[in-house]
Amino acid sequence: LLTSFCFFGSFGFSFLFNMIFTYRYCMMLEEGSFRGRRADFAFMFIFGATFMIICGTFVHMVFLGQAFTIMLVYVWSRRNPYVRMNFFGVLSFNAPYLPWVLLLFSLLLGNNAIVDFMGIACGHFYFFLEDVFPLQQNGFRVLQTPNILKWLLDPVPVEPVDIDERPGGYNWGEQPPRPE
């Protein structure tokens, strides 16, 4: 199940393109909207993978790496709607149009459009449930990150040490006197 998301086709332009986009948008999501929320980031991966595996069985898709890349691009682009993008120095557009530009580019390369549509649908489904629906009237957060993921992945908050236990000033580096 995991390896179907790691295959991007044979080595070539499409392979390099997908690898670069996966790295770049995964990094930008992790450093941007998921900063300090590793469990939520992992849950997005799990949700997207589950959704794509279910959809992939209906359309007989085995390799889902490109769809996963498009999902990451879609979520990033919807969370950064005012970022201006430049595609090969030819097209200039706002970030929400990036998945659609990539779909057209993928068609020009001769790839199957169903893969990109699956990634866009999965990204839209996640974005809607996580960012749009909770803000609606009577909306609520549908996707809750499981506590086990939070326990495993999120950093443990460090509480400051009491002032009496952290001596400072003139005796830095010296052993404190021993109580008798």
N, C-alpha and C positions, 0 to 999 in steps of 0.2 A: 504494500500500500504506500509506503513512504517513497520507494524508488520511482514511482510513476511521476512524482513531482520533481525529480532530479534529472529527467531526460529531456533535453532540448533539441533532439534531432542530431543528424550527422554534423561533423565539424564544417563550418562555413560561415557565411555572413549572418544568416539567421541565428545560428548558435551563439556567435559572439554578441550579437545584438541583444538576445534574450538574457545572456549572462550579465552583461553590463547593466541592463535595466533592472534585473532582479537585485543585483548588488546595490545599485544606486538608490532605488526607491525603498528597499528594505532598510537601508541605512538612514534615509531621510525620515521614514516613519518612526524608526526606533529613537532617533535623536530629536524628533519633533513632537508629534502628538502623543507618542507613547513614552516620553522621557520619564524615567523612574517608575514605569508601570510594565515591568517585564511580563508579569502574568497576563495582563490584558493583551499584550502583543502576541504571546504564545497562544492565547485563546482565539485571537483572530486567525492565526494559522490553522488551529484545530477546526474552527468553524468553517473556514474556507475550504480546507481539505475535505471535510465531511460532505459539505454541500457539493463540491465538484465530483467527488466519487459517486454520490447518488445520481447527479445529473449525467455523469460520464457513462453510467450503466445504461441509461436510456438512449444515448446517442452513440453508443459503442466506441467510446474514446478510452484508450488505455494510457496514453502518455499525456499528463496534465501539467507539465512544467510551464509551457507557454501560457496556459490559462491562469495559472497561479501568478505569473509575472504580471499579466494584465489586471488581475484582481488587486495586486499591490499598487500598481499605477493608478487604478481607478480610485481606491481609497485615498491615496495621497493627493490626487488631483482634486477630489471633492473637498478635502479638508484644507486645501490651499487654493481657493478659487480665484484669487487676484494675482497670482504669480503669472508673469508673462513667459511664454515658452517660445523657443526658436527651433524649428525642425530643419536641420541640415542647412541653415542659413537661407532657406527659401520661404518657409511659412512662419508667420508670427501669430500666436493665438494665446488665449488664456488657458490655464491649466485644466479646467474641466473638459476641454475638447481633446486633450492628449490621448485618452484611450481610443477615441474614434479616429484620430489621425493614425495611430498605430494599427488600427484595424484596416484602414485603407492601405497603409504601407505593407502590411502583412499580405493583403490580397495581391498587391503588385509583385511581391516576392513569390507568389504562387502557393501560399499556405492556405489551409482550410479556415474559413471564416467562423465555423461553429466553435472552434477552440477559443477564439477571441471573444465571441459572444458569450460563451460560458463564463469566461473570466470577468467580463463586464457585468453580467447578471449576478454573479456571486459577489463582486465588489459592491454593486448597487444594493443588494439585499443586506449585506453587512452594514453599509453606510446608513441605509434607511433605518434598520433596527437599532443601531447604536447612536446615531447622531440626529436623525430627523424625528422619528416617532416619539422619543421621550420628551421632546420639546412641544409636542402638540397638546391641545387642550385634552385633559384626561389621559394623557400619554404616560407611559411608565417605561422603565428600562427593561427590555425584553431579554437581552443578552447579559447575564450575570456571570462574571468570571468565577469558576468554582474556587472555594476556599483552599482546596488542596493545592491548586496552582499558585495561589497567592502565598501560601505557606512555603512552597518549594522555591519559588522564583523571585518574589519581591524581597528587597533588602529589609533587614530587621532594623526598625528605628532605634537609633542609639540615643539613650537619655544622658544628659550631661551629668558629670560627676559632681557631687556636693562640693562646695567651696572648701570645706574643712579637709576633704580628702585629696585636694589638689593644691599643694602648697606652691607658692610662687614667690617671686621677688629675689631676695639676696641669696637664698639657699638652693637655687636650681642645681640639680645634678647631685646634691649631697643626700646622704641617707638621713631620713628623719630620726630624731632621737627615739630610742626604744622606751616604751613605758615600763616602769618598775613595779 
